[in-house]
């Protein structure tokens, strides 16, 4: 049933390979647990007490609340699927509550450090440097996700309207405006690609071998450029998305507009960036007010 469930997620729910892989790992860990601790080989033999004991066991392994909650969600979805296929009458995880998560503010880069990263003198006028600069400009200037950048195609870039069309989660399309810097780098990049007669790939960002980019490729470029300007534990592409949203909030942008630009399904996911703005105000108060 597990393989059928994974096919259901991939082909009917249209979940990404990464998400399906996470479900597979979580459920295989659960199967190993019930076999080892209870001698069960059938998932439809699981009851609430067994489900609860798995969560207690996970908690003892010093896993984060987010990781445990993801595993709970995976198990709940699987048993819900079994019930829908009439393989089971009751979901043993139905009464299992999610753990409370510690609210962590998203990391972001200060404006002065962003300006240093985009110092044009560091980038030469060749295909590789222009491409790398374009990657950074798109991640920070539009707030798109790593997967959205990798899957962005040339035909999705409209220079006349200064916008790009992005395919987000659950195949949801959204239009994002691009600033003059992105437009300039995009024009240069496409001209250089034409001069090199690179017509092999329809994807915008390509490797030095003219192939579609991939996550680790983008990670390396972001890390290389961020590490030159800031001292941080995080040099991943997602920090540029957080920085995009935080800077917009700090400049007074409408939270609903930011939600649409980021492609969030709910406002709650976007509102965390307002906390960074509040923290900035607190910091200013503490350092500037005579009575602080």
Secondary structure as GFF3:
##gff-version 3
##sequence-region A 1 292
A	DSSP	alpha_helix	2	7	.	.	.	ID=ss1
A	DSSP	pi_helix	8	12	.	.	.	ID=ss2
A	DSSP	alpha_helix	17	38	.	.	.	ID=ss3
A	DSSP	three_ten_helix	43	45	.	.	.	ID=ss4
A	DSSP	alpha_helix	48	59	.	.	.	ID=ss5
A	DSSP	alpha_helix	65	84	.	.	.	ID=ss6
A	DSSP	alpha_helix	111	117	.	.	.	ID=ss7
A	DSSP	three_ten_helix	120	122	.	.	.	ID=ss8
A	DSSP	alpha_helix	127	142	.	.	.	ID=ss9
A	DSSP	alpha_helix	146	150	.	.	.	ID=ss10
A	DSSP	three_ten_helix	154	156	.	.	.	ID=ss11
A	DSSP	beta_strand	157	158	.	.	.	ID=ss12
A	DSSP	beta_strand	163	167	.	.	.	ID=ss13
A	DSSP	three_ten_helix	169	171	.	.	.	ID=ss14
A	DSSP	beta_strand	173	177	.	.	.	ID=ss15
A	DSSP	alpha_helix	180	195	.	.	.	ID=ss16
A	DSSP	alpha_helix	215	226	.	.	.	ID=ss17
A	DSSP	alpha_helix	238	250	.	.	.	ID=ss18
A	DSSP	alpha_helix	255	262	.	.	.	ID=ss19
A	DSSP	alpha_helix	267	288	.	.	.	ID=ss20
###
